[in-house]
Amino acid sequence: MPLSQLFAIFRARWKLALAVFVFVIAAAAVISVLTPRRYVATASVVIDVKADPIAGLGLQGMTAANYMATQTDVLNSARVAEEVVKNLSPEDSATLHKAWQLAKDKGSFEEWAVTFIRKGLIVLPSRESNVINLAYKASTPAFAMNMANGFVDSFVDTAINLRVQPAQQYKQFFERQVGKARDQLEEAQRKLAKFQQSHGIVVTDERLDVENSRLSDLSRELVIQQTQAADSGSRQEQSALHSDRISEVANNPAVAALRAEVVRARAALSEASDRLGDQHPKIIEMRTTLEELERSLRVETARAAGTVQATNAVNQGRMNQVRGLVDQQRSKVLAMTAARAEAGVLVRDVDGAQRAYDLVQNRLNQTTLESQSAQGNIAPLELAKLPQEAASPKPALNLAVGAFAGTLLGILATVLRELFDRRLRTADAVTDIIQQPLMVTVPLFNKDRALGFNARRALGGPSTTKRIGAT
């Protein structure tokens, strides 16, 4: 639709547009007057997302954005509202009771109050910030301020309770676990002490090293005794075959002296036999002396050879004694090794029970500190103040919006009215209807156009015919 035609429609139906405009303005004014005044009180809290100085933990896998969203949901939760209702002042409680009686709600006052006060809460988390802003809208400034500050206080207390209550539950759990761990530790220690008492030893690596060293010494001594016994045994065997060839006999002074005397006696006998003959009394005497010397030599040789047997017997006895000591020491070391192995199991049981007890005890101490903590990571940043002006309604804004809406509605009303009651107001409208060019006679003495269904009008003067419009 051309603008000229629109202007023609507005000139023709300006009263309708004005009526719609006035009606909308009046409606906005009435709404501004009749709408109850609402006051908004704002407050803010700051949340510290750093590591907890007591627990030593940060967000535990949760990002800062998720943590802030979680805290926003907590602030909007019914639990915080319940805390607000519990901590109502007498004036606010009386106000809510009156509203509850007027509402004629069949439920309990607490449930109705929680639902009612949550309707006025507006939570506005800041972007890229750890600050959460909250606003509360109410019909009176004091109630709005009290509710906003009440939500702040309840939110801080609820955040602390959400930390403390699980810690208290964990504390009770770890107390039971500490008792069980203590019993297990005492039982392991009791078993170890009983084992040590039954064996009469305190199994330590130092004592086992001493016993191993003693076994090594005895083993070396056994090797020495075995060597000596083998040597003495070989000499004894040699003395049985050739007793005069063994060192004990050869190195014996008495045997050596007797051998020398035997040699001299034989030489003297041989020399005297050549001079005197075999039956000479002196020869017989010398022969008797030689026999005595030889018998003495055999006796002394046998006596010297007997020392080899005695030495061999002593060496064999020592070897057997040392072997017995080695076997006894080996059995002792084996017994101590087995005892150490068994005691090692008991010692490891004690160490494991001790570590378990220490771990549970540390966790108990940690949860005890957390359960007694009265500080949270949420703190009020700015408390709400008594609002001086009503947040709604705003007459100036309502009238401005009404003026804008009235103008649009007035234009829309005139256009709709024209569509339902079409009039020919411009030449373009005529050409749109007949779909033919329109011949208009324009007087030469008058620059105004004459429009109508007649293409020619006699105006009493010269005129020209102009073709306007096109199919």
VOKOLLUM-920350 format. One record per residue (C-alpha): z, x, y. Coordinates in Angstrom, 3 decimals, decimal comma. Each point is the difference from the previous one (the first is absolute). Example, Ala and Ser with C-alpha at 12.3 -4.5 7.8 and 13.67 -1.06 7.14 Angstrom:
BEGIN
R          z          x          y
R      7,800     12,300     -4,500
R     -0,660      1,370      3,440
***
This chain:
BEGIN
R          z          x          y
R      0,000      0,000      0,000
R     -1,002      1,546      3,346
R      2,680      0,792      2,541
R     -1,599     -2,312      2,567
R      0,389     -2,904     -2,392
R      3,635      0,974     -0,658
R      0,720      0,125      3,705
R     -1,620     -3,400      0,387
R      2,182     -1,396     -2,773
R      3,157      1,456      1,580
R     -0,934     -1,424      3,410
R     -0,510     -3,372     -1,578
R      3,119     -0,018     -2,179
R      2,425      2,124      2,001
R      2,592     -2,736     -0,032
R      0,228      0,140     -3,812
R      0,426      3,783      0,006
R      2,604     -0,261      2,746
R      1,901     -2,648     -1,936
R      0,073      2,139     -3,160
R      1,084      3,047      2,022
R      2,808     -1,922      1,715
R      1,125     -1,478     -3,310
R      0,237      3,404     -1,677
R      1,837      1,485      2,970
R      2,413     -2,928     -0,023
R      0,510      0,369     -3,754
R      0,771      3,718      0,439
R      2,471     -0,818      2,750
R      1,680     -2,693     -2,088
R      0,226      2,345     -2,988
R      1,501      2,703      2,210
R      2,592     -2,440      1,293
R      0,852     -1,666     -3,306
R     -0,017      3,100     -2,250
R      3,558      1,297     -0,526
R      0,657      3,412      1,406
R      0,176      2,837     -2,477
R      1,654      3,358      0,678
R     -0,857      3,237     -1,775
R      2,434      2,895     -0,435
R     -1,331      3,314     -1,331
R      1,720      2,904     -1,751
R     -1,137      3,040     -1,971
R      1,232      2,270     -2,787
R     -1,051      3,513     -0,975
R     -0,345      1,149     -3,627
R      0,509      3,593     -1,055
R     -2,324      0,856     -2,893
R      1,265      3,561     -0,437
R      1,788      1,213     -3,134
R      3,408     -1,491     -0,668
R      2,655      2,676      0,716
R      2,235     -1,388     -2,767
R     -2,483     -0,786     -2,730
R     -2,342      2,790      1,053
R     -3,006     -2,252     -0,561
R     -2,813     -1,172      2,220
R     -2,199     -3,025     -0,468
R     -0,256      0,736     -3,764
R     -3,753     -0,467     -0,276
R     -0,228     -2,775      2,626
R     -2,088      0,668      3,083
R      1,413     -0,538      3,464
R     -2,326     -2,981      0,597
R      1,122     -1,713     -3,205
R      3,623      0,752      0,839
R     -0,354     -1,571      3,437
R     -1,723     -3,049     -1,514
R      2,847     -0,306     -2,495
R      2,599      0,121      2,764
R     -1,940     -2,665      1,910
R      0,118     -2,263     -3,047
R      3,728      0,666     -0,347
R      0,515     -0,997      3,634
R     -1,902     -3,241     -0,649
R      1,902     -0,694     -3,227
R      2,455     -2,808     -0,584
R      2,752      2,508     -0,822
R      0,070      1,272      3,571
R     -0,026     -3,588      1,275
R      2,940     -0,831     -2,276
R      1,951      2,890      1,522
R     -0,843     -1,331      3,459
R      1,320     -3,463     -0,946
R      3,205      1,535     -1,392
R      0,619      1,903      3,229
R     -0,751     -2,863      2,413
R      2,190     -0,321      3,048
R      1,930     -3,275      0,418
R     -2,346     -1,145      2,809
R     -3,171      0,708     -1,993
R      1,510     -1,545     -3,130
R      0,842     -3,169      1,935
R     -3,559     -0,114      1,384
R     -1,512      0,296     -3,454
R      2,360     -2,624     -1,426
R     -1,117     -2,478      2,660
R     -3,632      0,725     -0,789
R      0,720     -0,370     -3,713
R      1,639     -3,369      0,530
R     -2,919     -1,164      2,116
R     -2,459      1,165     -2,654
R      1,944     -1,987     -2,631
R     -0,821      2,571     -2,639
R      1,440     -0,793     -3,425
R      0,446      3,644     -0,979
R      2,859      2,297      0,864
R      0,438      1,273      3,533
R     -0,431      3,640     -1,031
R     -3,363     -0,609     -1,692
R     -1,260     -2,074      2,921
R      1,246      2,537      2,546
R     -1,725      2,902     -1,814
R     -3,309     -1,881     -0,017
R      0,445     -1,097      3,623
R      0,808      3,357      1,554
R     -2,792      1,746     -1,908
R     -2,540     -2,211      1,779
R      0,842      1,533      3,373
R     -0,186      3,644     -1,146
R     -3,087      2,031      0,876
R     -0,270      3,533     -1,437
R     -2,443      2,373      1,703
R     -0,248      3,399     -1,741
R     -1,389      2,769      2,181
R     -3,159      1,763     -1,055
R      0,407      3,664     -0,947
R      3,667     -0,170      0,934
R      3,372     -0,327     -1,702
R      1,113     -2,717      2,404
R      0,099     -3,679     -0,941
R      0,135     -2,520      2,842
R      1,354     -3,452     -0,569
R      0,059     -3,041      2,223
R      1,851     -3,263     -0,328
R     -1,113     -3,243      1,613
R      2,588     -2,700      0,718
R      0,636     -2,892      2,337
R      2,831      1,767      1,861
R      0,147      3,599      1,293
R      3,424      0,704     -1,501
R     -0,970     -1,226     -3,465
R     -3,205      2,053      0,064
R      1,910      3,154      0,991
R      2,761     -0,578     -2,582
R     -2,486     -0,630     -2,790
R     -2,084      3,084      0,823
R      3,074      2,250      0,068
R      1,350     -1,735     -3,104
R     -3,178      0,791     -1,905
R      0,214      3,632      1,133
R      3,614      0,362     -1,162
R     -0,630     -1,824     -3,282
R     -3,106      2,071     -0,658
R      1,937      3,251      0,456
R      2,846     -1,254     -2,240
R     -2,436     -1,258     -2,634
R     -1,825      3,348     -0,068
R      3,324      1,763     -0,616
R      0,963     -2,510     -2,701
R     -3,355      0,444     -1,714
R      0,848      3,696     -0,315
R      3,699     -0,305     -0,757
R     -0,089     -2,803     -2,587
R     -2,364      1,792     -2,442
R      2,034      3,179      0,511
R      3,176     -1,887     -0,905
R     -1,643     -1,331     -3,152
R     -1,227      3,492     -0,878
R      3,496      1,303      0,639
R      1,474     -2,370     -2,580
R     -2,715      0,965     -2,463
R      0,534      3,733      0,505
R      3,769     -0,422     -0,286
R     -0,518     -1,412     -3,485
R     -2,457      2,767     -0,810
R      2,428      2,656      1,253
R      2,664     -1,354     -2,360
R     -2,403      0,163     -2,949
R     -1,172      3,496      0,956
R      3,618      1,174      0,319
R      0,819     -1,369     -3,454
R     -3,044      1,723     -1,489
R      0,946      3,284      1,667
R      3,579     -0,185     -1,244
R     -1,194     -0,823     -3,514
R     -2,411      2,972     -0,001
R      2,737      2,320      1,252
R      2,398     -1,353     -2,623
R     -2,503      0,689     -2,790
R     -0,595      3,554      1,251
R      3,735      0,742      0,244
R      0,607     -1,427     -3,476
R     -2,765      2,131     -1,444
R      1,380      3,155      1,623
R      3,488     -0,742     -1,244
R     -1,187     -0,705     -3,534
R     -1,881      3,307     -0,164
R      2,641      1,908      1,878
R     -2,570      1,642      2,232
R     -1,400     -0,297      3,421
R     -3,683      0,498     -0,594
R     -1,370      2,198      2,704
R     -2,971      2,335      0,160
R      2,267      2,977      0,801
R      2,032     -0,293     -3,193
R     -3,102     -0,522     -2,094
R     -1,485      3,155      1,503
R      3,144      1,934     -0,962
R     -0,185     -1,258     -3,570
R     -3,702      0,839     -0,205
R      0,745      3,500      1,295
R      2,707      0,410     -2,628
R     -2,409     -1,163     -2,698
R     -2,520      2,574      1,192
R      2,629      2,771     -0,150
R      1,039     -1,017     -3,499
R     -3,627     -0,107     -1,060
R     -0,522      3,546      1,247
R      3,194      1,132     -1,753
R     -1,235     -1,659     -3,194
R     -3,242      1,918      0,225
R      1,977      3,265      0,393
R      2,261     -0,811     -2,947
R     -2,983     -0,957     -2,111
R     -1,600      3,334      0,820
R      3,141      1,909     -0,867
R      0,485     -2,006     -3,208
R     -3,590      0,643     -1,010
R      0,434      3,744      0,632
R      3,283      0,190     -1,884
R     -1,508     -2,045     -2,835
R     -2,932      2,355     -0,315
R      2,335      2,987     -0,055
R      2,095     -1,688     -2,659
R     -3,084     -0,534     -2,148
R     -0,962      3,618      0,555
R      3,513      1,197     -0,958
R     -0,250     -1,906     -3,272
R     -3,125      2,014     -0,902
R      0,650      3,324      1,694
R      3,516      0,093      1,307
R     -0,209      3,693      0,895
R     -2,923     -0,558      2,334
R      1,561     -2,474      2,353
R      1,164      1,241      3,368
R      3,636     -1,010     -0,584
R      0,139      2,321     -3,030
R     -2,129      2,768      1,429
R      1,976      0,139      3,212
R      3,440     -0,197     -1,707
R      1,903      3,345      0,523
R      1,994     -0,270     -3,249
R     -3,154     -0,609     -2,011
R     -1,705      2,897      1,745
R      2,950      2,327     -0,723
R      0,158     -1,052     -3,647
R     -3,732      0,497     -0,329
R      0,345      3,489      1,390
R      2,857      0,803     -2,395
R     -2,007     -1,381     -2,941
R     -2,921      2,191      0,955
R      2,208      3,110      0,215
R      1,765     -0,865     -3,285
R     -3,334     -0,406     -1,760
R     -1,243      3,281      1,378
R      3,183      1,814     -1,066
R     -0,134     -1,600     -3,447
R     -3,614      1,010     -0,467
R      0,733      3,582      1,035
R      3,113      0,249     -2,182
R     -1,789     -1,528     -2,999
R     -2,549      2,769      0,077
R      2,740      2,663     -0,080
R      2,719     -1,536     -2,109
R     -1,652     -2,551     -2,241
R      0,556     -3,675     -0,484
R      3,185      0,255     -2,038
R      1,853      2,221      2,327
R      3,242     -1,595      1,255
R     -0,933      0,629      3,591
R     -3,325     -1,727     -0,537
R      1,760     -2,937     -1,546
R      2,379     -0,149      2,960
R     -2,819      0,223      2,479
R     -1,873     -2,745     -1,862
R      3,102     -2,197      0,122
R      0,367      0,612      3,745
R     -3,657     -0,873      0,514
R      0,433     -3,263     -1,884
R      2,993     -0,857      2,151
R     -1,957      0,742      3,143
R     -2,928     -2,138     -1,177
R      2,344     -2,854     -0,898
R      1,604      0,296      3,451
R     -3,462      0,006      1,547
R     -0,990     -3,156     -1,870
R      3,230     -1,703      1,033
R     -0,436      1,012      3,627
R     -3,660     -1,014     -0,084
R      0,951     -3,368     -1,443
R      2,691     -0,345      2,631
R     -2,524      0,836      2,782
R     -2,532     -2,401     -1,483
R      2,678     -2,678     -0,120
R      0,264      0,055      3,792
R     -3,603     -1,205      0,115
R      0,921     -3,009     -2,085
R      3,046     -0,676      2,147
R     -2,074      0,330      3,155
R     -2,633     -2,303     -1,438
R      2,679     -2,523     -0,966
R      1,460      0,178      3,498
R     -3,447     -0,418      1,571
R     -0,814     -2,926     -2,271
R      3,309     -1,582      0,871
R     -0,556      0,480      3,694
R     -3,527     -1,357     -0,303
R      1,225     -3,091     -1,819
R      2,752     -0,467      2,546
R     -2,389      0,305      2,922
R     -2,448     -2,338     -1,724
R      2,782     -2,540     -0,369
R      0,850      0,378      3,681
R     -3,669     -0,422      0,921
R     -0,282     -3,130     -2,139
R      3,191     -1,359      1,512
R     -1,153      0,789      3,523
R     -3,409     -1,500     -0,682
R      1,594     -3,177     -1,267
R      2,206     -0,056      3,072
R     -2,966      0,465      2,326
R     -1,952     -2,684     -1,829
R      2,963     -2,328      0,218
R      0,385      0,758      3,691
R     -3,735     -0,538      0,553
R      0,157     -3,362     -1,756
R      3,142     -0,874      1,923
R     -1,648      1,057      3,247
R     -3,045     -2,119     -0,804
R      2,173     -3,013     -0,733
R      2,196      0,712      2,974
R     -3,120      0,492      2,127
R     -1,005     -3,563     -0,814
R      3,435     -1,178      1,054
R     -0,135      2,163      3,139
R     -3,401     -1,446      0,898
R      1,416     -3,467     -0,562
R      2,818      0,869      2,380
R     -2,442      1,432      2,562
R     -2,271     -3,042     -0,268
R      2,942     -2,354      0,361
R      1,214      2,050      2,975
R     -3,408     -0,160      1,712
R     -0,260     -3,729     -0,642
R      3,478     -0,508      1,385
R     -0,746      2,112      3,094
R     -3,260     -1,855      0,617
R      1,576     -3,434     -0,276
R      2,970      1,147      2,085
R     -2,329      1,235      2,757
R     -1,875     -3,302     -0,038
R      3,314     -1,842      0,155
R      1,068      2,053      3,014
R     -3,363     -0,682      1,651
R      0,118     -3,754     -0,577
R      3,645     -0,068      1,101
R     -1,003      1,511      3,348
R     -2,905     -2,438      0,290
R      2,204     -2,987     -0,850
R      2,476      1,012      2,707
R     -2,641      0,629      2,647
R      0,249     -2,314      3,005
R     -3,001      1,484      1,780
R     -3,568     -1,137     -0,456
R     -3,370      1,187      1,206
R     -0,434     -3,055      2,255
R      1,558     -0,143      3,456
R     -0,320     -2,437      2,916
R     -2,299      1,436      2,636
R      0,286     -2,753      2,605
R      2,134     -3,131     -0,108
R     -1,208     -3,305      1,310
R      0,936     -1,057      3,524
R      0,411     -3,449      1,438
R     -3,520     -1,226      0,929
R     -0,216     -1,109      3,627
R     -3,210     -2,009     -0,231
R     -1,377     -2,334     -2,604
R     -2,751      1,396     -2,171
R     -1,569     -3,449     -0,371
R     -1,363     -2,192      1,395
R     -1,883      1,865      2,748
R     -1,305     -2,567      2,516
R     -2,354      2,368      1,802
R     -1,577      1,163     -3,239
R     -0,162     -3,545     -1,339
R     -1,710     -1,232      3,197
R     -2,449      2,907     -0,102
R     -0,815     -0,733     -3,621
R     -0,213     -3,712      0,865
R     -2,391      0,709      2,842
R     -2,222      2,079     -2,215
R      0,145     -2,556     -2,810
R     -0,530     -2,896      2,450
R     -3,092      1,649      1,392
R     -1,465      0,550     -3,453
R      0,938     -3,505     -1,139
R     -1,440     -1,498      3,195
R     -3,285      1,771     -0,538
R     -0,025     -1,040     -3,637
R      0,837     -3,628      0,908
R     -2,835     -0,248      2,546
R     -2,497      1,512     -2,427
R      1,072     -2,330     -2,802
R     -0,113     -2,980      2,368
R     -3,495      0,945      1,056
R     -1,122      0,309     -3,602
R      1,171     -3,512     -0,763
R     -1,313     -1,473      3,302
R     -3,165      1,950      0,777
R     -1,437     -0,207      3,525
R     -3,138      1,471      1,529
R      1,282      2,257      2,713
R     -2,623      2,760      0,263
R     -3,730      0,428     -0,565
R      0,701      2,247     -2,925
R      1,849     -2,844     -1,669
R     -3,046     -2,262      0,420
R     -2,382      2,571     -1,482
R      2,374      0,504     -2,899
R     -0,148     -3,717     -0,767
R     -3,710     -0,804      0,453
R     -1,225      3,393     -1,194
R     -2,772     -0,156      2,712
R     -0,481      1,688      3,339
R      1,359     -2,023      2,895
R     -2,141     -0,617      3,140
R      2,143     -0,163      3,090
R     -1,256     -0,917      3,437
R      1,563      2,089      2,677
R     -0,495     -1,133      3,634
R     -1,310      2,706      2,283
R      2,336     -0,985      2,786
R      3,013      0,044     -2,317
R      1,037      2,923     -2,235
R      2,201     -2,197     -2,227
R     -1,312     -1,019     -3,369
R     -0,212     -3,642     -0,963
R      0,797     -0,517     -3,679
R     -0,427     -3,155     -2,091
R     -2,238     -1,675     -2,533
R     -2,880     -0,470      2,474
R     -2,031      3,126      0,326
R     -1,309     -1,019      3,457
R      1,792     -1,541      2,934
R     -1,633     -1,095      3,171
R      2,044      1,493      2,765
R     -2,318     -0,910      2,856
R     -1,343      3,454      0,510
R     -2,077      2,668     -1,597
R      1,388      1,288     -3,234
R     -0,832      2,449     -2,757
R      0,392     -0,423     -3,696
R      1,748      2,797     -1,901
R      0,088      0,398     -3,751
R      3,393      1,025     -1,328
R      1,294      0,459     -3,471
R     -2,018      0,800     -3,122
R     -0,159     -1,113     -3,561
***
